[in-house]
Amino acid sequence: MRQLAAPEPIDAKTIIQGVVDRIPAALEDVNADGMPSATAVGVAVRKAVLDEFRTRAQFAGRLAEIDALVWAQAEHGGDLLGGALREHLRELRILRVTEPEASDRFVVTEGDGEAFEVLRPAYVDEVTGKVILAGHLRRVPGSAVGEEA
């Protein structure tokens, strides 16, 4: 049986190509008159890299929003849709957090009580450790209610 390699946290080839594609426009932005200096080239490359990663962050944010909508549906979107989104999240190394114990990744939106119920999962970029989309919790009486991702 063929063993699959673990997915790369970021597809380096795609990121590098995106940066390369962005450099000419970035060079135009930093140096409008002729031959760019070494400093201008450095600034242009830095801008291209940041723009490319910003694009990844925007994509990850949209994917998290879509998954949160599907997760809120009965049966979490079913096996086909829910499974496909879980696979995309895994490949992009985006963690769906559905346990209220990770309260620093959630905002409490309503309710009374000592325990929490997850209304919307939180999403964390495993590459950077940053929260992509904060989850929503509701306070409930009694013990905590949560579901596994």
N, CA, C and O of each residue as an XYZ file, in Angstrom:
596
protein
N       0.835     -1.172      0.000
C       0.000      0.000      0.000
C       0.885      1.242      0.000
O       1.823      1.348      0.790
N       0.578      2.178     -0.894
C       1.358      3.396     -1.045
C       1.047      4.359      0.091
O      -0.119      4.650      0.361
N       2.089      4.855      0.759
C       1.890      5.802      1.841
C       1.986      7.216      1.285
O       2.934      7.556      0.576
N       0.992      8.034      1.615
C       0.973      9.411      1.149
C       1.890     10.269      2.001
O       1.956     10.109      3.220
N       2.594     11.176      1.351
C       3.440     12.106      2.078
C       2.561     13.150      2.746
O       1.495     13.501      2.239
N       3.016     13.635      3.878
C       2.271     14.692      4.575
C       2.249     15.936      3.686
O       3.244     16.246      3.032
N       1.130     16.643      3.659
C       1.064     17.827      2.809
C       2.012     18.917      3.301
O       2.226     19.078      4.503
N       2.567     19.652      2.362
C       3.414     20.776      2.719
C       2.542     21.847      3.340
O       1.406     22.035      2.906
N       3.043     22.560      4.352
C       2.219     23.599      4.959
C       1.865     24.702      3.969
O       0.776     25.274      4.024
N       2.773     24.988      3.084
C       2.533     25.976      2.037
C       3.159     25.417      0.772
O       4.304     24.966      0.794
N       2.430     25.441     -0.318
C       2.957     24.957     -1.585
C       4.014     25.953     -2.068
O       3.684     26.978     -2.664
N       5.279     25.642     -1.808
C       6.377     26.563     -2.082
C       6.444     26.972     -3.552
O       6.681     28.140     -3.860
N       6.238     26.028     -4.454
C       6.321     26.339     -5.878
C       5.261     27.382     -6.266
O       5.551     28.317     -7.013
N       4.050     27.218     -5.764
C       2.981     28.171     -6.071
C       3.277     29.537     -5.466
O       3.077     30.564     -6.114
N       3.752     29.548     -4.228
C       4.078     30.818     -3.568
C       5.202     31.528     -4.313
O       5.115     32.730     -4.565
N       6.253     30.800     -4.664
C       7.381     31.415     -5.374
C       6.931     31.968     -6.721
O       7.316     33.074     -7.100
N       6.113     31.199     -7.447
C       5.623     31.682     -8.731
C       4.772     32.935     -8.544
O       4.863     33.870     -9.340
N       3.960     32.961     -7.516
C       3.158     34.144     -7.225
C       4.019     35.355     -6.929
O       3.715     36.464     -7.369
N       5.099     35.144     -6.181
C       6.022     36.243     -5.873
C       6.694     36.736     -7.146
O       6.764     37.940     -7.392
N       7.190     35.800     -7.957
C       7.850     36.161     -9.212
C       6.894     36.960    -10.108
O       7.297     37.942    -10.731
N       5.641     36.537    -10.167
C       4.653     37.244    -10.983
C       4.380     38.652    -10.469
O       4.036     39.537    -11.252
N       4.529     38.871     -9.171
C       4.235     40.176     -8.573
C       5.418     41.159     -8.617
O       5.218     42.366     -8.481
N       6.623     40.662     -8.801
C       7.809     41.527     -8.729
C       7.802     42.651     -9.768
O       8.105     43.787     -9.402
N       7.478     42.409    -11.032
C       7.508     43.542    -11.983
C       6.605     44.709    -11.566
O       7.017     45.867    -11.649
N       5.406     44.422    -11.128
C       4.509     45.500    -10.694
C       5.052     46.178     -9.440
O       4.952     47.396     -9.296
N       5.628     45.389     -8.535
C       6.197     45.965     -7.320
C       7.391     46.856     -7.656
O       7.573     47.898     -7.027
N       8.210     46.464     -8.640
C       9.336     47.298     -9.069
C       8.848     48.624     -9.652
O       9.444     49.672     -9.402
N       7.778     48.577    -10.417
C       7.209     49.805    -10.972
C       6.743     50.726     -9.857
O       6.892     51.944     -9.958
N       6.184     50.162     -8.800
C       5.699     50.971     -7.681
C       6.826     51.682     -6.944
O       6.665     52.832     -6.537
N       7.980     51.005     -6.765
C       9.058     51.587     -5.962
C      10.057     52.398     -6.772
O      10.806     53.195     -6.207
N      10.082     52.206     -8.099
C      11.074     52.935     -8.890
C      10.513     53.209    -10.281
O      10.594     52.370    -11.178
N       9.960     54.368    -10.436
C       9.327     54.728    -11.705
C      10.335     55.221    -12.740
O      10.001     55.284    -13.923
N      11.545     55.571    -12.339
C      12.489     56.176    -13.286
C      13.710     55.296    -13.545
O      14.731     55.411    -12.868
N      13.583     54.417    -14.536
C      14.738     53.669    -15.042
C      15.167     52.489    -14.205
O      14.348     51.765    -13.638
N      16.501     52.310    -14.141
C      17.116     51.159    -13.508
C      16.952     51.209    -11.992
O      17.354     52.187    -11.362
N      16.366     50.167    -11.398
C      16.153     50.182     -9.953
C      17.455     49.962     -9.184
O      18.347     49.245     -9.639
N      17.548     50.584     -8.026
C      18.709     50.379     -7.159
C      18.545     49.049     -6.430
O      17.480     48.433     -6.457
N      19.623     48.625     -5.782
C      19.559     47.377     -5.012
C      18.515     47.493     -3.903
O      17.803     46.531     -3.614
N      18.424     48.658     -3.291
C      17.426     48.876     -2.244
C      16.019     48.760     -2.809
O      15.145     48.156     -2.187
N      15.795     49.343     -3.999
C      14.474     49.286     -4.627
C      14.096     47.850     -4.972
O      12.935     47.463     -4.840
N      15.070     47.062     -5.414
C      14.794     45.655     -5.722
C      14.409     44.913     -4.441
O      13.460     44.129     -4.439
N      15.134     45.156     -3.365
C      14.816     44.524     -2.077
C      13.421     44.890     -1.596
O      12.673     44.035     -1.121
N      13.078     46.167     -1.722
C      11.745     46.626     -1.323
C      10.680     45.968     -2.200
O       9.634     45.554     -1.701
N      10.941     45.872     -3.498
C       9.975     45.268     -4.423
C       9.760     43.791     -4.113
O       8.624     43.317     -4.120
N      10.836     43.062     -3.842
C      10.713     41.637     -3.526
C       9.951     41.463     -2.208
O       9.089     40.591     -2.094
N      10.274     42.293     -1.221
C       9.568     42.213      0.067
C       8.077     42.471     -0.125
O       7.245     41.756      0.433
N       7.740     43.484     -0.908
C       6.338     43.805     -1.176
C       5.652     42.645     -1.894
O       4.520     42.292     -1.563
N       6.328     42.054     -2.868
C       5.745     40.925     -3.611
C       5.487     39.736     -2.686
O       4.447     39.085     -2.787
N       6.429     39.452     -1.786
C       6.261     38.342     -0.843
C       5.081     38.610      0.089
O       4.238     37.738      0.299
N       5.026     39.820      0.647
C       3.925     40.157      1.556
C       2.575     40.105      0.849
O       1.597     39.621      1.419
N       2.513     40.598     -0.384
C       1.261     40.559     -1.143
C       0.820     39.123     -1.412
O      -0.369     38.813     -1.340
N       1.776     38.249     -1.721
C       1.438     36.853     -1.997
C       0.916     36.162     -0.737
O      -0.057     35.411     -0.809
N       1.540     36.401      0.406
C       1.060     35.796      1.643
C      -0.269     36.400      2.082
O      -1.097     35.706      2.673
N      -0.478     37.671      1.804
C      -1.767     38.302      2.096
C      -2.860     37.614      1.285
O      -3.967     37.411      1.783
N      -2.554     37.251      0.029
C      -3.503     36.534     -0.810
C      -3.835     35.177     -0.187
O      -5.000     34.781     -0.179
N      -2.840     34.458      0.335
C      -3.081     33.173      1.000
C      -3.962     33.378      2.221
O      -4.880     32.594      2.462
N      -3.691     34.420      2.991
C      -4.486     34.687      4.188
C      -5.937     34.987      3.824
O      -6.857     34.547      4.514
N      -6.140     35.733      2.743
C      -7.506     36.032      2.305
C      -8.218     34.751      1.866
O      -9.389     34.550      2.188
N      -7.518     33.891      1.138
C      -8.102     32.628      0.699
C      -8.447     31.757      1.905
O      -9.532     31.179      1.968
N      -7.527     31.665      2.855
C      -7.772     30.858      4.051
C      -8.969     31.401      4.822
O      -9.772     30.633      5.350
N      -9.088     32.719      4.888
C     -10.226     33.330      5.570
C     -11.549     32.995      4.898
O     -12.529     32.683      5.575
N     -11.585     33.055      3.591
C     -12.813     32.720      2.849
C     -13.163     31.246      3.027
O     -14.329     30.903      3.220
N     -12.153     30.369      2.962
C     -12.400     28.947      3.152
C     -12.953     28.690      4.558
O     -13.864     27.879      4.724
N     -12.411     29.371      5.564
C     -12.907     29.223      6.935
C     -14.356     29.687      7.040
O     -15.161     29.041      7.710
N     -14.699     30.798      6.386
C     -16.081     31.290      6.407
C     -17.032     30.280      5.764
O     -18.118     30.032      6.286
N     -16.629     29.702      4.640
C     -17.463     28.713      3.955
C     -17.629     27.471      4.831
O     -18.735     26.951      4.975
N     -16.526     27.000      5.413
C     -16.606     25.816      6.262
C     -17.501     26.084      7.473
O     -18.265     25.207      7.875
N     -17.420     27.272      8.055
C     -18.256     27.611      9.210
C     -19.735     27.573      8.832
O     -20.566     27.121      9.620
N     -20.066     28.044      7.636
C     -21.461     27.986      7.174
C     -21.919     26.541      6.997
O     -23.029     26.182      7.391
N     -21.064     25.720      6.407
C     -21.404     24.311      6.214
C     -21.491     23.604      7.563
O     -22.395     22.799      7.783
N     -20.566     23.895      8.460
C     -20.541     23.268      9.782
C     -21.841     23.549     10.542
O     -22.302     22.708     11.314
N     -22.430     24.725     10.325
C     -23.657     25.120     11.018
C     -24.889     24.374     10.501
O     -25.937     24.400     11.146
N     -24.777     23.717      9.357
C     -25.913     22.986      8.786
C     -26.078     21.632      9.474
O     -25.154     21.114     10.100
N     -27.280     21.079      9.337
C     -27.527     19.749      9.887
C     -26.501     18.773      9.331
O     -26.165     18.814      8.147
N     -26.015     17.910     10.184
C     -25.021     16.899      9.796
C     -23.714     17.534      9.290
O     -22.912     16.862      8.643
N     -23.503     18.803      9.578
C     -22.285     19.527      9.167
C     -22.025     19.430      7.667
O     -20.878     19.308      7.236
N     -23.095     19.484      6.878
C     -22.969     19.471      5.435
C     -22.919     18.084      4.820
O     -22.806     17.955      3.601
N     -23.002     17.052      5.635
C     -22.988     15.690      5.109
C     -21.582     15.203      4.806
O     -20.607     15.947      4.919
N     -21.502     13.952      4.421
C     -20.204     13.324      4.180
C     -19.466     13.928      2.994
O     -18.258     14.156      3.064
N     -20.175     14.184      1.919
C     -19.516     14.658      0.705
C     -18.958     16.073      0.879
O     -17.754     16.289      0.733
N     -19.816     17.019      1.185
C     -19.389     18.407      1.312
C     -18.528     18.614      2.550
O     -17.468     19.235      2.483
N     -18.989     18.091      3.675
C     -18.212     18.231      4.907
C     -16.848     17.587      4.796
O     -15.852     18.139      5.265
N     -16.798     16.411      4.172
C     -15.529     15.714      3.993
C     -14.579     16.460      3.071
O     -13.376     16.523      3.325
N     -15.123     17.024      2.001
C     -14.284     17.788      1.063
C     -13.692     19.015      1.749
O     -12.512     19.320      1.571
N     -14.498     19.710      2.523
C     -13.985     20.893      3.222
C     -12.958     20.509      4.282
O     -11.950     21.197      4.438
N     -13.200     19.417      5.014
C     -12.211     18.949      5.991
C     -10.876     18.670      5.317
O      -9.821     19.006      5.853
N     -10.925     18.051      4.133
C      -9.698     17.733      3.394
C      -8.970     19.013      2.957
O      -7.747     19.101      3.065
N      -9.717     19.989      2.469
C      -9.103     21.268      2.078
C      -8.456     21.949      3.278
O      -7.341     22.461      3.177
N      -9.144     21.956      4.399
C      -8.579     22.564      5.606
C      -7.285     21.845      6.004
O      -6.292     22.484      6.352
N      -7.309     20.525      5.950
C      -6.125     19.747      6.324
C      -4.950     20.053      5.406
O      -3.827     20.259      5.867
N      -5.216     20.082      4.102
C      -4.146     20.343      3.131
C      -3.545     21.729      3.312
O      -2.345     21.913      3.111
N      -4.356     22.698      3.684
C      -3.865     24.061      3.885
C      -3.357     24.299      5.305
O      -2.905     25.394      5.641
N      -3.438     23.255      6.135
C      -3.025     23.322      7.541
C      -3.793     24.398      8.282
O      -3.228     25.244      8.975
N      -5.110     24.330      8.107
C      -6.025     25.189      8.850
C      -6.748     24.293      9.844
O      -7.376     23.305      9.464
N      -6.652     24.646     11.114
C      -7.244     23.857     12.177
C      -8.625     24.405     12.524
O      -8.774     25.591     12.819
N      -9.633     23.533     12.487
C     -10.985     23.897     12.932
C     -11.068     23.543     14.409
O     -10.887     22.382     14.777
N     -11.338     24.524     15.254
C     -11.407     24.320     16.697
C     -12.870     24.331     17.119
O     -13.563     25.334     16.943
N     -13.339     23.221     17.673
C     -14.734     23.113     18.088
C     -14.867     22.846     19.581
O     -15.961     22.548     20.062
N     -13.783     22.947     20.307
C     -13.821     22.741     21.750
C     -13.792     24.087     22.456
O     -12.873     24.878     22.240
N     -14.783     24.358     23.293
C     -14.846     25.665     23.958
C     -13.709     25.909     24.941
O     -13.529     27.040     25.392
N     -12.941     24.888     25.283
C     -11.828     25.076     26.206
C     -10.762     26.012     25.619
O     -10.012     26.645     26.362
N     -10.699     26.095     24.297
C      -9.747     26.999     23.639
C     -10.391     28.384     23.535
O     -10.537     28.933     22.442
N     -10.773     28.937     24.687
C     -11.598     30.143     24.712
C     -10.900     31.380     24.163
O     -11.570     32.351     23.812
N      -9.579     31.371     24.079
C      -8.886     32.526     23.512
C      -9.108     32.641     22.005
O      -8.733     33.644     21.398
N      -9.708     31.631     21.407
C      -9.977     31.633     19.966
C     -11.457     31.898     19.662
O     -11.890     31.810     18.513
N     -12.215     32.221     20.701
C     -13.654     32.417     20.569
C     -14.080     33.753     21.189
O     -13.375     34.328     22.019
N     -15.239     34.218     20.764
C     -15.913     35.329     21.434
C     -17.243     34.803     21.946
O     -17.899     33.993     21.290
N     -17.635     35.274     23.129
C     -18.907     34.869     23.706
C     -19.962     35.837     23.192
O     -19.853     37.047     23.390
N     -20.988     35.300     22.529
C     -21.964     36.168     21.876
C     -23.282     36.305     22.617
O     -24.012     37.271     22.395
N     -23.609     35.342     23.507
C     -24.909     35.407     24.172
C     -24.974     34.388     25.285
O     -24.057     33.588     25.470
N     -26.090     34.426     26.038
C     -26.410     33.398     27.011
C     -25.961     33.692     28.419
O     -25.240     34.653     28.692
N     -26.422     32.813     29.317
C     -26.084     32.869     30.737
C     -25.638     31.484     31.167
O     -26.088     30.478     30.617
N     -24.767     31.435     32.134
C     -24.310     30.158     32.665
C     -22.802     30.092     32.714
O     -22.101     31.016     32.299
N     -22.319     28.975     33.232
C     -20.876     28.790     33.418
C     -20.224     27.996     32.296
O     -19.010     28.070     32.109
N     -21.009     27.246     31.556
C     -20.468     26.403     30.484
C     -20.671     27.102     29.135
O     -21.343     28.130     29.046
N     -20.082     26.527     28.104
C     -20.163     27.122     26.765
C     -20.634     26.099     25.743
O     -20.379     24.900     25.864
N     -21.323     26.606     24.740
C     -21.722     25.822     23.577
C     -21.138     26.512     22.347
O     -21.211     27.734     22.226
N     -20.567     25.742     21.449
C     -19.972     26.303     20.237
C     -21.076     26.588     19.218
O     -21.796     25.685     18.793
N     -21.193     27.847     18.840
C     -22.130     28.235     17.787
C     -21.438     28.219     16.428
O     -22.039     27.848     15.419
N     -20.181     28.619     16.410
C     -19.370     28.592     15.187
C     -17.953     28.233     15.587
O     -17.425     28.801     16.543
N     -17.320     27.300     14.880
C     -15.937     26.933     15.208
C     -14.980     28.108     14.995
O     -15.290     29.071     14.293
N     -13.825     27.996     15.616
C     -12.729     28.929     15.356
C     -11.789     28.246     14.365
O     -11.723     27.018     14.308
N     -11.062     29.051     13.583
C     -10.129     28.519     12.594
C      -8.761     29.148     12.822
O      -8.632     30.367     12.935
N      -7.740     28.291     12.889
C      -6.387     28.738     13.186
C      -5.454     28.261     12.082
O      -5.510     27.104     11.666
N      -4.598     29.157     11.612
C      -3.573     28.806     10.634
C      -2.451     28.105     11.388
O      -1.746     28.731     12.179
N      -2.286     26.812     11.148
C      -1.252     26.054     11.851
C       0.153     26.497     11.458
O       1.102     26.269     12.208
N       0.298     27.123     10.303
C       1.610     27.584      9.853
C       2.062     28.774     10.689
O       3.217     28.836     11.109
N       1.159     29.714     10.930
C       1.510     30.945     11.645
C       1.038     30.959     13.094
O       1.542     31.739     13.902
N       0.072     30.099     13.429
C      -0.501     30.097     14.767
C      -1.554     31.182     14.978
O      -2.087     31.331     16.078
N      -1.850     31.931     13.932
C      -2.807     33.032     14.048
C      -4.236     32.551     13.832
O      -4.491     31.629     13.057
N      -5.161     33.199     14.537
C      -6.577     32.909     14.350
C      -7.008     33.526     13.024
O      -6.832     34.723     12.796
N      -7.572     32.697     12.157
C      -8.067     33.159     10.856
C      -9.474     33.722     11.015
O      -9.810     34.777     10.477
N     -10.287     32.984     11.773
C     -11.677     33.371     12.001
C     -12.024     32.961     13.426
O     -11.958     31.781     13.772
N     -12.395     33.941     14.256
C     -12.755     33.646     15.643
C     -14.074     32.885     15.681
O     -14.982     33.144     14.891
N     -14.161     31.956     16.601
C     -15.398     31.210     16.783
C     -16.357     31.969     17.681
O     -15.993     32.970     18.299
N     -17.583     31.480     17.741
C     -18.603     32.082     18.601
C     -19.066     31.061     19.629
O     -19.317     29.902     19.300
N     -19.175     31.503     20.873
C     -19.660     30.667     21.960
C     -20.921     31.273     22.557
O     -21.125     32.487     22.529
N     -21.761     30.399     23.096
C     -22.933     30.835     23.853
C     -22.786     30.251     25.254
O     -22.441     29.080     25.413
N     -23.049     31.071     26.266
C     -23.045     30.581     27.639
C     -24.301     29.750     27.865
O     -25.398     30.130     27.456
N     -24.118     28.612     28.524
C     -25.236     27.721     28.823
C     -25.110     27.227     30.251
O     -24.002     27.133     30.781
N     -26.244     26.906     30.885
C     -26.139     26.334     32.233
C     -25.616     24.902     32.158
O     -25.824     24.214     31.158
N     -24.943     24.458     33.208
C     -24.493     23.070     33.253
C     -23.108     22.886     32.683
O     -22.279     23.796     32.713
N     -22.860     21.658     32.146
C     -21.523     21.314     31.649
C     -21.351     21.752     30.208
O     -22.332     21.996     29.504
N     -20.109     21.853     29.771
C     -19.779     22.343     28.424
C     -20.282     21.385     27.359
O     -20.309     20.169     27.545
N     -20.681     21.973     26.234
C     -21.129     21.214     25.081
C     -20.181     21.527     23.937
O     -19.949     22.696     23.629
N     -19.628     20.499     23.302
C     -18.733     20.722     22.163
C     -18.746     19.518     21.255
O     -19.210     18.443     21.638
N     -18.244     19.695     20.067
C     -18.185     18.600     19.100
C     -16.772     18.529     18.559
O     -16.048     19.525     18.545
N     -16.393     17.363     18.122
C     -15.073     17.180     17.549
C     -15.040     17.605     16.103
O     -16.044     17.513     15.397
N     -13.879     18.074     15.656
C     -13.713     18.494     14.251
C     -13.607     17.299     13.350
O     -13.463     17.451     12.137
